[in-house]
Amino acid sequence: MAGGLPDTLRHGPLPDGGWVVAGLGLRLHDGRAHPLQEADWAALLTCDRPDLSDLDGHFVAMRWRGDTVEAFTDALGLRTLYLREAEDHECFSTRLDGLARLGGPAAIDFSAFGSHWLAFNQLDTRGLLAGVRRLGPGGRWTAEAGRACHFAEQDWSPPPPPDRPAEAVLARLHAALHPALPAGRRLSLGLSGGLDSRLLLAMLARTPDADVQLHTFGSPDHPDARIARRLAAATGLPHVHLDAPVPEADTCWSLLLDHVALTQGVSPASAVLGLRQVRSLYDAGCWMVDGGFGEILRRQFFNRLLHRGRRALQRGSAADLAAYLRFHRADVFTADVTRRMTDGLAAAMEQRWASLSALARHDPETAADLLGVRVRLPGFFGFEQNRLDALIPSYMPFAQPSLLAAVFGLPVALRRNGRFVRQTIRRHAPALARLPLVKAGTTYPFALPTLPAHLWTALQARLGRRYADSARTSFLATLRPLVLDLLHSAAVRTYAPYDRKKLTALVEGYYAGDDARAAAVDWWLAFEAWRQAIGAR
């Protein structure tokens, strides 16, 4: 069974079987990104050993021939396949919730879940449920009657860079922004007040005849929206703003269940508000691109590890390094479950660091960026891509293997502090460099590098000049009766991994007026919705 949007589903026959692809394959040709069509996939998947490593995009491809079934994933792991082996059969699905329903009651593997909950994002590609495997980057899985299944994956590594990496970066961004779309479709660029979408806008501004529009989500009063309107006016490109009031509680909960079933709860529950307008872009005939993963071009990944964890880097202790990747969500689990998650985080870091330690000793910044590619794409952006593919054809120009090959060829000094990005914006669209940037709900001058910008925005926050976004507060207020009923329901009271005392104090404390607990409640709600969506007991 396979389904989805017509633009993100391809399928066809083979002489003794067939094939199907979920997601989007892209190939660069004549200075444009070309989405792969049925004939392209058929040519690739009729080969004895298909080589899909040079494709851009994100996908899971499957084929069956005779008594053999094979699956392949893209080089960066932006789409994945979940697998569960039983005594006499194999189950597989691109949806973890769908796979969970096929095998009886699901149980969360809290060791595998450790980095998913305790770090910025999951550091490895283990399945999050007991008995479930996940096919990671460059993956290949083969099941053949009468033989053991074959399972392999390959972390992405930079190939030899092009001769002129700076020119190659711009050429590949240009190709991604000028795709050969199906008739009647146009590109829509997600625009905010940040650097990454501004770079993409600057490149689009050089080709005013491009069939493209701009879009922004969220409150029209947010600094991101206000600056986005000024950026759009400076280029003359059409701009749409998408926002809607918080729906009723039952609708919020329904939207959340659908959301976390595809994203595995990688964002807090209230994030569903800013993302529910995506489908309207597709209904208007758009494909979507945004500046996701643009940090790779600005040398922004894992700076906390580089700057504060230098001694840990020198010692090479995975447990010490993991401490600098921690991210607090909500402390709602028992001591035993927390210990298993902490051990799982250290084990995941150990696995990752084994392949990066030698590089980190002589080039720590490149090692940090490579760690970003290997963990941020499959461990965060990939889950979001799974959700987007069900709503709209979309891709991130910065998260393409062809572009990353050129990015890693740039001198680190050129990428550090967004130097290359700022130079390109000034050269291609100087008017955009005269408008301030937005970070953490406040604006700062375009020319400020990373550290001064951080100090500037911190000062603005202390002076009370940061935008107070009420979306989370409104979301949690709307859900208050539902959340309190959920807290005292049998499903929550009897879930053994929860520390009932901590959880009750957190949720009731927030609704009694302790606003400092809002973020933790938001994250717990995402986890509980995900647990219900996959049927975990």
One Martini backbone bead per residue (centre of mass of N, CA, C, O) as a GRO file, in nm:
protein
  537
    1MET     BB    1   0.095   0.036   0.024
    2ALA     BB    2   0.041   0.362  -0.136
    3GLY     BB    3   0.065   0.720  -0.064
    4GLY     BB    4  -0.031   1.059  -0.154
    5LEU     BB    5   0.096   1.287  -0.326
    6PRO     BB    6   0.150   1.309  -0.659
    7ASP     BB    7   0.439   1.465  -0.621
    8THR     BB    8   0.533   1.228  -0.378
    9LEU     BB    9   0.455   0.993  -0.595
   10ARG     BB   10   0.603   0.695  -0.732
   11HIS     BB   11   0.528   0.448  -0.998
   12GLY     BB   12   0.592   0.102  -1.125
   13PRO     BB   13   0.699  -0.136  -1.338
   14LEU     BB   14   0.832  -0.463  -1.369
   15PRO     BB   15   0.882  -0.755  -1.519
   16ASP     BB   16   0.869  -0.900  -1.193
   17GLY     BB   17   0.718  -0.623  -1.078
   18GLY     BB   18   0.811  -0.327  -0.884
   19TRP     BB   19   0.770   0.030  -0.792
   20VAL     BB   20   0.838   0.283  -0.526
   21VAL     BB   21   0.810   0.641  -0.435
   22ALA     BB   22   0.886   0.843  -0.151
   23GLY     BB   23   0.904   1.170  -0.245
   24LEU     BB   24   1.207   1.351  -0.368
   25GLY     BB   25   1.375   1.375  -0.669
   26LEU     BB   26   1.691   1.527  -0.772
   27ARG     BB   27   1.834   1.685  -1.074
   28LEU     BB   28   2.100   1.831  -1.227
   29HIS     BB   29   2.018   2.050  -1.517
   30ASP     BB   30   2.077   2.324  -1.686
   31GLY     BB   31   2.060   2.494  -1.406
   32ARG     BB   32   1.849   2.280  -1.285
   33ALA     BB   33   1.593   2.136  -1.098
   34HIS     BB   34   1.486   1.794  -1.144
   35PRO     BB   35   1.222   1.614  -1.109
   36LEU     BB   36   1.156   1.294  -1.081
   37GLN     BB   37   1.023   1.063  -1.287
   38GLU     BB   38   0.917   0.765  -1.384
   39ALA     BB   39   1.145   0.718  -1.598
   40ASP     BB   40   1.382   0.777  -1.407
   41TRP     BB   41   1.325   0.559  -1.193
   42ALA     BB   42   1.312   0.315  -1.379
   43ALA     BB   43   1.609   0.332  -1.474
   44LEU     BB   44   1.734   0.297  -1.187
   45LEU     BB   45   1.553   0.029  -1.085
   46THR     BB   46   1.668  -0.180  -1.314
   47CYS     BB   47   1.914  -0.211  -1.179
   48ASP     BB   48   2.091  -0.420  -0.990
   49ARG     BB   49   2.263  -0.160  -0.854
   50PRO     BB   50   2.155   0.108  -0.737
   51ASP     BB   51   2.266   0.455  -0.776
   52LEU     BB   52   2.162   0.728  -0.543
   53SER     BB   53   2.399   0.925  -0.433
   54ASP     BB   54   2.365   1.173  -0.665
   55LEU     BB   55   2.106   1.263  -0.538
   56ASP     BB   56   1.870   1.471  -0.473
   57GLY     BB   57   1.675   1.508  -0.201
   58HIS     BB   58   1.399   1.285  -0.084
   59PHE     BB   59   1.379   0.924  -0.004
   60VAL     BB   60   1.187   0.621  -0.069
   61ALA     BB   61   1.286   0.320  -0.226
   62MET     BB   62   1.105   0.051  -0.395
   63ARG     BB   63   1.144  -0.304  -0.476
   64TRP     BB   64   1.006  -0.588  -0.670
   65ARG     BB   65   1.148  -0.925  -0.737
   66GLY     BB   66   0.987  -1.174  -0.702
   67ASP     BB   67   1.137  -1.273  -0.381
   68THR     BB   68   1.227  -0.957  -0.373
   69VAL     BB   69   1.302  -0.689  -0.140
   70GLU     BB   70   1.373  -0.331  -0.171
   71ALA     BB   71   1.549  -0.057  -0.004
   72PHE     BB   72   1.594   0.309  -0.031
   73THR     BB   73   1.792   0.590   0.069
   74ASP     BB   74   1.901   0.880   0.108
   75ALA     BB   75   2.212   1.023   0.176
   76LEU     BB   76   2.086   1.202   0.441
   77GLY     BB   77   1.811   1.091   0.576
   78LEU     BB   78   1.522   1.248   0.518
   79ARG     BB   79   1.428   0.958   0.473
   80THR     BB   80   1.244   0.670   0.605
   81LEU     BB   81   1.249   0.328   0.735
   82TYR     BB   82   1.046   0.100   0.903
   83LEU     BB   83   1.134  -0.205   1.095
   84ARG     BB   84   0.983  -0.540   1.155
   85GLU     BB   85   1.061  -0.849   1.300
   86ALA     BB   86   0.944  -1.170   1.256
   87GLU     BB   87   0.925  -1.503   1.230
   88ASP     BB   88   0.746  -1.488   0.924
   89HIS     BB   89   0.799  -1.165   0.898
   90GLU     BB   90   0.786  -0.833   0.748
   91CYS     BB   91   0.774  -0.496   0.850
   92PHE     BB   92   0.684  -0.184   0.673
   93SER     BB   93   0.737   0.184   0.706
   94THR     BB   94   0.718   0.544   0.694
   95ARG     BB   95   0.531   0.487   0.951
   96LEU     BB   96   0.537   0.436   1.283
   97ASP     BB   97   0.234   0.412   1.349
   98GLY     BB   98   0.175   0.191   1.140
   99LEU     BB   99   0.373  -0.021   1.249
  100ALA     BB  100   0.266  -0.040   1.542
  101ARG     BB  101  -0.018  -0.169   1.456
  102LEU     BB  102   0.112  -0.450   1.347
  103GLY     BB  103   0.255  -0.540   1.658
  104GLY     BB  104   0.101  -0.430   1.871
  105PRO     BB  105   0.203  -0.320   2.146
  106ALA     BB  106   0.392  -0.046   2.220
  107ALA     BB  107   0.746   0.017   2.302
  108ILE     BB  108   0.961   0.224   2.437
  109ASP     BB  109   1.300   0.292   2.370
  110PHE     BB  110   1.486   0.466   2.602
  111SER     BB  111   1.764   0.448   2.483
  112ALA     BB  112   1.694   0.558   2.198
  113PHE     BB  113   1.534   0.815   2.325
  114GLY     BB  114   1.749   0.984   2.469
  115SER     BB  115   1.850   1.186   2.243
  116HIS     BB  116   1.564   1.280   2.158
  117TRP     BB  117   1.517   1.422   2.457
  118LEU     BB  118   1.818   1.531   2.572
  119ALA     BB  119   1.877   1.652   2.299
  120PHE     BB  120   1.844   1.834   2.027
  121ASN     BB  121   1.870   1.544   1.891
  122GLN     BB  122   1.898   1.271   1.741
  123LEU     BB  123   2.214   1.084   1.694
  124ASP     BB  124   2.071   0.841   1.572
  125THR     BB  125   1.898   0.546   1.391
  126ARG     BB  126   1.721   0.439   1.590
  127GLY     BB  127   1.460   0.300   1.699
  128LEU     BB  128   1.196   0.398   1.932
  129LEU     BB  129   1.111   0.098   1.927
  130ALA     BB  130   1.072  -0.205   2.013
  131GLY     BB  131   1.193  -0.390   1.735
  132VAL     BB  132   1.285  -0.128   1.575
  133ARG     BB  133   1.398  -0.019   1.266
  134ARG     BB  134   1.617   0.224   1.092
  135LEU     BB  135   1.668   0.372   0.786
  136GLY     BB  136   1.929   0.544   0.691
  137PRO     BB  137   2.166   0.678   0.538
  138GLY     BB  138   2.226   0.519   0.257
  139GLY     BB  139   2.015   0.291   0.244
  140ARG     BB  140   1.985  -0.084   0.262
  141TRP     BB  141   1.720  -0.324   0.202
  142THR     BB  142   1.695  -0.691   0.213
  143ALA     BB  143   1.441  -0.929   0.107
  144GLU     BB  144   1.460  -1.292   0.105
  145ALA     BB  145   1.364  -1.586   0.048
  146GLY     BB  146   1.541  -1.788   0.285
  147ARG     BB  147   1.680  -1.519   0.403
  148ALA     BB  148   1.856  -1.294   0.541
  149CYS     BB  149   1.852  -0.983   0.612
  150HIS     BB  150   1.966  -0.679   0.467
  151PHE     BB  151   2.160  -0.416   0.644
  152ALA     BB  152   2.238  -0.072   0.537
  153GLU     BB  153   2.455   0.219   0.602
  154GLN     BB  154   2.567   0.570   0.510
  155ASP     BB  155   2.747   0.813   0.590
  156TRP     BB  156   2.804   1.127   0.517
  157SER     BB  157   3.063   1.253   0.295
  158PRO     BB  158   3.284   1.452   0.161
  159PRO     BB  159   3.366   1.517  -0.136
  160PRO     BB  160   3.533   1.635  -0.369
  161PRO     BB  161   3.574   1.943  -0.447
  162PRO     BB  162   3.533   2.187  -0.633
  163ASP     BB  163   3.727   2.423  -0.783
  164ARG     BB  164   3.476   2.643  -0.730
  165PRO     BB  165   3.294   2.661  -0.456
  166ALA     BB  166   3.152   2.936  -0.460
  167GLU     BB  167   3.024   2.904  -0.740
  168ALA     BB  168   2.881   2.636  -0.676
  169VAL     BB  169   2.692   2.732  -0.459
  170LEU     BB  170   2.537   2.938  -0.636
  171ALA     BB  171   2.453   2.742  -0.864
  172ARG     BB  172   2.289   2.543  -0.675
  173LEU     BB  173   2.093   2.748  -0.567
  174HIS     BB  174   1.979   2.838  -0.836
  175ALA     BB  175   1.867   2.561  -0.919
  176ALA     BB  176   1.674   2.528  -0.669
  177LEU     BB  177   1.520   2.817  -0.751
  178HIS     BB  178   1.491   2.677  -1.069
  179PRO     BB  179   1.275   2.468  -1.128
  180ALA     BB  180   1.119   2.196  -1.306
  181LEU     BB  181   0.805   2.233  -1.307
  182PRO     BB  182   0.505   2.167  -1.331
  183ALA     BB  183   0.240   2.254  -1.472
  184GLY     BB  184   0.097   2.512  -1.269
  185ARG     BB  185   0.356   2.561  -1.102
  186ARG     BB  186   0.504   2.719  -0.809
  187LEU     BB  187   0.716   2.899  -0.616
  188SER     BB  188   0.762   2.906  -0.247
  189LEU     BB  189   0.911   3.129  -0.017
  190GLY     BB  190   1.028   3.124   0.294
  191LEU     BB  191   0.995   3.422   0.498
  192SER     BB  192   1.216   3.604   0.702
  193GLY     BB  193   1.461   3.777   0.916
  194GLY     BB  194   1.683   3.604   0.825
  195LEU     BB  195   1.961   3.498   0.645
  196ASP     BB  196   1.880   3.250   0.468
  197SER     BB  197   1.627   3.361   0.319
  198ARG     BB  198   1.778   3.615   0.215
  199LEU     BB  199   1.967   3.474   0.025
  200LEU     BB  200   1.749   3.352  -0.156
  201LEU     BB  201   1.621   3.622  -0.229
  202ALA     BB  202   1.871   3.753  -0.362
  203MET     BB  203   1.876   3.543  -0.596
  204LEU     BB  204   1.588   3.600  -0.703
  205ALA     BB  205   1.626   3.911  -0.762
  206ARG     BB  206   1.798   3.849  -1.033
  207THR     BB  207   1.512   3.697  -1.136
  208PRO     BB  208   1.219   3.853  -1.206
  209ASP     BB  209   1.090   3.614  -1.403
  210ALA     BB  210   1.025   3.439  -1.184
  211ASP     BB  211   0.798   3.190  -1.065
  212VAL     BB  212   0.736   3.356  -0.764
  213GLN     BB  213   0.684   3.343  -0.411
  214LEU     BB  214   0.600   3.462  -0.086
  215HIS     BB  215   0.612   3.345   0.264
  216THR     BB  216   0.437   3.384   0.590
  217PHE     BB  217   0.420   3.294   0.925
  218GLY     BB  218   0.208   3.421   1.156
  219SER     BB  219   0.225   3.694   1.319
  220PRO     BB  220   0.215   4.024   1.196
  221ASP     BB  221   0.384   4.141   1.462
  222HIS     BB  222   0.621   3.999   1.408
  223PRO     BB  223   0.938   4.065   1.315
  224ASP     BB  224   0.947   3.866   1.084
  225ALA     BB  225   0.699   3.984   0.934
  226ARG     BB  226   0.786   4.278   0.910
  227ILE     BB  227   1.053   4.227   0.755
  228ALA     BB  228   0.935   4.059   0.524
  229ARG     BB  229   0.770   4.289   0.399
  230ARG     BB  230   1.018   4.467   0.333
  231LEU     BB  231   1.166   4.267   0.154
  232ALA     BB  232   0.947   4.229  -0.057
  233ALA     BB  233   0.930   4.529  -0.141
  234ALA     BB  234   1.234   4.545  -0.239
  235THR     BB  235   1.169   4.322  -0.483
  236GLY     BB  236   0.851   4.286  -0.585
  237LEU     BB  237   0.745   4.033  -0.465
  238PRO     BB  238   0.514   3.826  -0.391
  239HIS     BB  239   0.316   3.829  -0.075
  240VAL     BB  240   0.221   3.599   0.183
  241HIS     BB  241   0.008   3.580   0.471
  242LEU     BB  242  -0.013   3.323   0.732
  243ASP     BB  243  -0.303   3.310   0.943
  244ALA     BB  244  -0.459   3.191   1.256
  245PRO     BB  245  -0.654   3.107   1.486
  246VAL     BB  246  -0.709   2.935   1.753
  247PRO     BB  247  -0.853   2.658   1.786
  248GLU     BB  248  -1.021   2.435   1.915
  249ALA     BB  249  -0.937   2.185   2.121
  250ASP     BB  250  -1.009   1.939   1.942
  251THR     BB  251  -0.853   2.043   1.695
  252CYS     BB  252  -0.577   2.067   1.822
  253TRP     BB  253  -0.550   1.765   1.896
  254SER     BB  254  -0.583   1.651   1.612
  255LEU     BB  255  -0.345   1.800   1.486
  256LEU     BB  256  -0.131   1.686   1.680
  257LEU     BB  257  -0.156   1.386   1.617
  258ASP     BB  258  -0.081   1.412   1.318
  259HIS     BB  259   0.194   1.548   1.359
  260VAL     BB  260   0.348   1.340   1.555
  261ALA     BB  261   0.322   1.086   1.374
  262LEU     BB  262   0.549   1.220   1.170
  263THR     BB  263   0.769   1.371   1.387
  264GLN     BB  264   0.814   1.251   1.684
  265GLY     BB  265   0.825   1.514   1.866
  266VAL     BB  266   1.053   1.755   1.778
  267SER     BB  267   0.827   1.949   1.875
  268PRO     BB  268   0.629   2.139   2.018
  269ALA     BB  269   0.295   2.150   2.027
  270SER     BB  270   0.255   2.459   1.932
  271ALA     BB  271   0.386   2.427   1.640
  272VAL     BB  272   0.122   2.356   1.484
  273LEU     BB  273   0.022   2.647   1.428
  274GLY     BB  274   0.258   2.742   1.214
  275LEU     BB  275   0.190   2.473   1.003
  276ARG     BB  276  -0.126   2.456   0.902
  277GLN     BB  277  -0.090   2.638   0.619
  278VAL     BB  278   0.054   2.468   0.397
  279ARG     BB  279  -0.178   2.344   0.223
  280SER     BB  280  -0.265   2.615   0.089
  281LEU     BB  281  -0.027   2.629  -0.106
  282TYR     BB  282  -0.096   2.376  -0.269
  283ASP     BB  283  -0.385   2.468  -0.353
  284ALA     BB  284  -0.230   2.721  -0.509
  285GLY     BB  285   0.021   2.574  -0.674
  286CYS     BB  286   0.263   2.498  -0.475
  287TRP     BB  287   0.598   2.500  -0.402
  288MET     BB  288   0.844   2.447  -0.138
  289VAL     BB  289   1.082   2.671   0.015
  290ASP     BB  290   1.369   2.698   0.243
  291GLY     BB  291   1.625   2.783   0.503
  292GLY     BB  292   1.691   2.515   0.591
  293PHE     BB  293   2.018   2.452   0.705
  294GLY     BB  294   2.188   2.729   0.673
  295GLU     BB  295   2.410   2.696   0.896
  296ILE     BB  296   2.626   2.550   0.718
  297LEU     BB  297   2.713   2.839   0.577
  298ARG     BB  298   2.778   2.973   0.892
  299ARG     BB  299   2.909   2.811   1.117
  300GLN     BB  300   2.667   2.701   1.362
  301PHE     BB  301   2.741   2.422   1.461
  302PHE     BB  302   2.822   2.342   1.779
  303ASN     BB  303   2.948   2.592   1.946
  304ARG     BB  304   2.926   2.499   2.237
  305LEU     BB  305   3.129   2.270   2.201
  306LEU     BB  306   3.371   2.441   2.096
  307HIS     BB  307   3.383   2.667   2.331
  308ARG     BB  308   3.310   2.490   2.606
  309GLY     BB  309   3.436   2.185   2.496
  310ARG     BB  310   3.750   2.163   2.450
  311ARG     BB  311   3.841   1.955   2.659
  312ALA     BB  312   3.652   1.733   2.562
  313LEU     BB  313   3.775   1.717   2.280
  314GLN     BB  314   4.062   1.636   2.376
  315ARG     BB  315   3.969   1.377   2.530
  316GLY     BB  316   3.716   1.222   2.379
  317SER     BB  317   3.459   1.209   2.557
  318ALA     BB  318   3.138   1.124   2.505
  319ALA     BB  319   3.008   1.199   2.776
  320ASP     BB  320   3.118   1.491   2.781
  321LEU     BB  321   3.004   1.581   2.506
  322ALA     BB  322   2.698   1.534   2.560
  323ALA     BB  323   2.661   1.776   2.760
  324TYR     BB  324   2.674   1.991   2.502
  325LEU     BB  325   2.382   1.856   2.378
  326ARG     BB  326   2.187   1.948   2.569
  327PHE     BB  327   1.815   1.948   2.616
  328HIS     BB  328   1.546   2.095   2.768
  329ARG     BB  329   1.217   1.987   2.831
  330ALA     BB  330   1.105   1.742   3.047
  331ASP     BB  331   1.067   1.638   3.394
  332VAL     BB  332   0.866   1.319   3.389
  333PHE     BB  333   1.053   1.089   3.476
  334THR     BB  334   1.190   0.841   3.605
  335ALA     BB  335   1.494   0.753   3.719
  336ASP     BB  336   1.527   0.500   3.541
  337VAL     BB  337   1.455   0.627   3.269
  338THR     BB  338   1.665   0.853   3.279
  339ARG     BB  339   1.909   0.666   3.287
  340ARG     BB  340   1.856   0.526   3.015
  341MET     BB  341   1.872   0.787   2.849
  342THR     BB  342   2.157   0.875   2.933
  343ASP     BB  343   2.298   0.620   2.827
  344GLY     BB  344   2.193   0.651   2.535
  345LEU     BB  345   2.331   0.918   2.475
  346ALA     BB  346   2.624   0.819   2.517
  347ALA     BB  347   2.612   0.594   2.301
  348ALA     BB  348   2.547   0.776   2.059
  349MET     BB  349   2.801   0.951   2.085
  350GLU     BB  350   3.008   0.727   2.056
  351GLN     BB  351   2.928   0.646   1.771
  352ARG     BB  352   2.975   0.921   1.636
  353TRP     BB  353   3.274   0.986   1.737
  354ALA     BB  354   3.437   0.756   1.603
  355SER     BB  355   3.427   0.912   1.304
  356LEU     BB  356   3.541   1.220   1.426
  357SER     BB  357   3.798   1.241   1.609
  358ALA     BB  358   4.029   1.282   1.406
  359LEU     BB  359   3.920   1.545   1.280
  360ALA     BB  360   3.891   1.714   1.550
  361ARG     BB  361   4.198   1.746   1.618
  362HIS     BB  362   4.255   1.941   1.338
  363ASP     BB  363   3.917   2.012   1.266
  364PRO     BB  364   3.662   2.106   1.455
  365GLU     BB  365   3.465   2.265   1.264
  366THR     BB  366   3.422   2.044   1.052
  367ALA     BB  367   3.325   1.831   1.252
  368ALA     BB  368   3.074   1.989   1.344
  369ASP     BB  369   2.939   2.001   1.064
  370LEU     BB  370   2.929   1.696   1.015
  371LEU     BB  371   2.755   1.640   1.258
  372GLY     BB  372   2.518   1.807   1.156
  373VAL     BB  373   2.455   1.633   0.908
  374ARG     BB  374   2.427   1.348   1.071
  375VAL     BB  375   2.196   1.463   1.289
  376ARG     BB  376   1.999   1.694   1.186
  377LEU     BB  377   1.872   1.562   0.941
  378PRO     BB  378   1.769   1.277   1.056
  379GLY     BB  379   1.692   1.400   1.366
  380PHE     BB  380   1.491   1.643   1.240
  381PHE     BB  381   1.429   1.727   0.939
  382GLY     BB  382   1.319   1.448   0.854
  383PHE     BB  383   1.059   1.453   1.020
  384GLU     BB  384   0.948   1.708   0.883
  385GLN     BB  385   0.951   1.597   0.591
  386ASN     BB  386   0.738   1.380   0.633
  387ARG     BB  387   0.510   1.585   0.679
  388LEU     BB  388   0.533   1.761   0.420
  389ASP     BB  389   0.483   1.528   0.205
  390ALA     BB  390   0.166   1.529   0.296
  391LEU     BB  391   0.117   1.852   0.191
  392ILE     BB  392   0.394   1.930   0.021
  393PRO     BB  393   0.612   2.012  -0.205
  394SER     BB  394   0.952   1.997  -0.072
  395TYR     BB  395   1.264   2.187  -0.005
  396MET     BB  396   1.615   2.225   0.084
  397PRO     BB  397   1.877   2.383  -0.056
  398PHE     BB  398   2.092   2.327   0.189
  399ALA     BB  399   1.993   1.997   0.181
  400GLN     BB  400   2.220   1.906  -0.047
  401PRO     BB  401   2.470   1.720  -0.166
  402SER     BB  402   2.576   1.914  -0.388
  403LEU     BB  403   2.608   2.158  -0.195
  404LEU     BB  404   2.782   2.033   0.035
  405ALA     BB  405   3.031   1.982  -0.136
  406ALA     BB  406   3.087   2.292  -0.166
  407VAL     BB  407   3.084   2.390   0.128
  408PHE     BB  408   3.334   2.206   0.222
  409GLY     BB  409   3.527   2.379   0.018
  410LEU     BB  410   3.516   2.607   0.197
  411PRO     BB  411   3.645   2.818   0.390
  412VAL     BB  412   3.590   2.863   0.715
  413ALA     BB  413   3.636   3.175   0.724
  414LEU     BB  414   3.397   3.228   0.516
  415ARG     BB  415   3.165   3.103   0.701
  416ARG     BB  416   3.217   3.249   0.936
  417ASN     BB  417   2.972   3.463   1.048
  418GLY     BB  418   2.841   3.483   0.753
  419ARG     BB  419   3.028   3.604   0.531
  420PHE     BB  420   2.931   3.484   0.261
  421VAL     BB  421   2.636   3.565   0.288
  422ARG     BB  422   2.672   3.872   0.311
  423GLN     BB  423   2.828   3.916   0.051
  424THR     BB  424   2.605   3.810  -0.139
  425ILE     BB  425   2.382   4.007  -0.066
  426ARG     BB  426   2.533   4.269  -0.134
  427ARG     BB  427   2.582   4.191  -0.436
  428HIS     BB  428   2.280   4.106  -0.531
  429ALA     BB  429   2.107   4.279  -0.276
  430PRO     BB  430   2.164   4.564  -0.114
  431ALA     BB  431   1.883   4.635   0.008
  432LEU     BB  432   1.882   4.387   0.214
  433ALA     BB  433   2.134   4.504   0.391
  434ARG     BB  434   1.951   4.756   0.518
  435LEU     BB  435   1.810   4.543   0.683
  436PRO     BB  436   1.727   4.393   0.950
  437LEU     BB  437   1.754   4.142   1.173
  438VAL     BB  438   1.626   3.828   1.320
  439LYS     BB  439   1.625   3.740   1.680
  440ALA     BB  440   1.450   3.637   1.938
  441GLY     BB  441   1.229   3.880   1.886
  442THR     BB  442   1.459   4.063   1.749
  443THR     BB  443   1.659   4.320   1.635
  444TYR     BB  444   1.953   4.361   1.411
  445PRO     BB  445   2.223   4.436   1.258
  446PHE     BB  446   2.349   4.309   0.968
  447ALA     BB  447   2.673   4.337   1.039
  448LEU     BB  448   2.657   4.146   1.270
  449PRO     BB  449   2.801   3.909   1.417
  450THR     BB  450   2.741   3.656   1.624
  451LEU     BB  451   2.824   3.766   1.907
  452PRO     BB  452   2.714   4.056   1.892
  453ALA     BB  453   2.424   3.963   1.831
  454HIS     BB  454   2.381   3.817   2.097
  455LEU     BB  455   2.426   4.063   2.281
  456TRP     BB  456   2.211   4.243   2.162
  457THR     BB  457   1.959   4.058   2.212
  458ALA     BB  458   2.003   4.036   2.518
  459LEU     BB  459   1.968   4.337   2.577
  460GLN     BB  460   1.683   4.370   2.461
  461ALA     BB  461   1.554   4.174   2.661
  462ARG     BB  462   1.633   4.333   2.925
  463LEU     BB  463   1.471   4.597   2.805
  464GLY     BB  464   1.192   4.483   2.676
  465ARG     BB  465   1.232   4.439   2.331
  466ARG     BB  466   1.088   4.173   2.309
  467TYR     BB  467   0.883   3.970   2.159
  468ALA     BB  468   0.561   3.859   2.267
  469ASP     BB  469   0.465   3.543   2.221
  470SER     BB  470   0.122   3.404   2.244
  471ALA     BB  471   0.085   3.117   2.124
  472ARG     BB  472   0.142   2.925   2.358
  473THR     BB  473  -0.059   3.043   2.563
  474SER     BB  474  -0.313   3.003   2.387
  475PHE     BB  475  -0.290   2.702   2.346
  476LEU     BB  476  -0.288   2.613   2.650
  477ALA     BB  477  -0.556   2.752   2.721
  478THR     BB  478  -0.738   2.596   2.525
  479LEU     BB  479  -0.634   2.304   2.655
  480ARG     BB  480  -0.685   2.287   2.959
  481PRO     BB  481  -0.916   2.079   3.004
  482LEU     BB  482  -0.777   1.851   2.845
  483VAL     BB  483  -0.509   1.836   3.006
  484LEU     BB  484  -0.632   1.780   3.288
  485ASP     BB  485  -0.776   1.524   3.205
  486LEU     BB  486  -0.523   1.378   3.107
  487LEU     BB  487  -0.361   1.376   3.371
  488HIS     BB  488  -0.617   1.201   3.517
  489SER     BB  489  -0.596   0.969   3.346
  490ALA     BB  490  -0.540   0.638   3.307
  491ALA     BB  491  -0.321   0.653   3.083
  492VAL     BB  492  -0.131   0.831   3.268
  493ARG     BB  493  -0.139   0.703   3.557
  494THR     BB  494  -0.038   0.402   3.428
  495TYR     BB  495   0.233   0.516   3.325
  496ALA     BB  496   0.531   0.408   3.437
  497PRO     BB  497   0.751   0.627   3.333
  498TYR     BB  498   0.609   0.816   3.509
  499ASP     BB  499   0.630   1.090   3.732
  500ARG     BB  500   0.364   1.187   3.898
  501LYS     BB  501   0.466   1.419   4.075
  502LYS     BB  502   0.607   1.588   3.857
  503LEU     BB  503   0.376   1.613   3.654
  504THR     BB  504   0.165   1.745   3.837
  505ALA     BB  505   0.334   1.992   3.917
  506LEU     BB  506   0.372   2.103   3.636
  507VAL     BB  507   0.077   2.136   3.531
  508GLU     BB  508  -0.062   2.266   3.778
  509GLY     BB  509   0.141   2.497   3.810
  510TYR     BB  510   0.086   2.637   3.547
  511TYR     BB  511  -0.237   2.668   3.585
  512ALA     BB  512  -0.170   2.844   3.858
  513GLY     BB  513   0.073   3.064   3.723
  514ASP     BB  514   0.349   2.921   3.619
  515ASP     BB  515   0.507   3.031   3.338
  516ALA     BB  516   0.791   2.879   3.351
  517ARG     BB  517   0.634   2.592   3.257
  518ALA     BB  518   0.543   2.604   2.959
  519ALA     BB  519   0.758   2.449   2.794
  520ALA     BB  520   0.731   2.175   2.942
  521VAL     BB  521   0.434   2.130   2.878
  522ASP     BB  522   0.463   2.140   2.572
  523TRP     BB  523   0.651   1.889   2.557
  524TRP     BB  524   0.475   1.682   2.700
  525LEU     BB  525   0.240   1.699   2.502
  526ALA     BB  526   0.397   1.589   2.264
  527PHE     BB  527   0.463   1.315   2.387
  528GLU     BB  528   0.173   1.217   2.453
  529ALA     BB  529   0.067   1.231   2.166
  530TRP     BB  530   0.272   1.033   2.048
  531ARG     BB  531   0.205   0.792   2.228
  532GLN     BB  532  -0.087   0.774   2.121
  533ALA     BB  533  -0.029   0.751   1.812
  534ILE     BB  534   0.148   0.469   1.865
  535GLY     BB  535   0.041   0.301   2.120
  536ALA     BB  536   0.193   0.336   2.386
  537ARG     BB  537   0.251   0.133   2.712
   0.00000   0.00000   0.00000
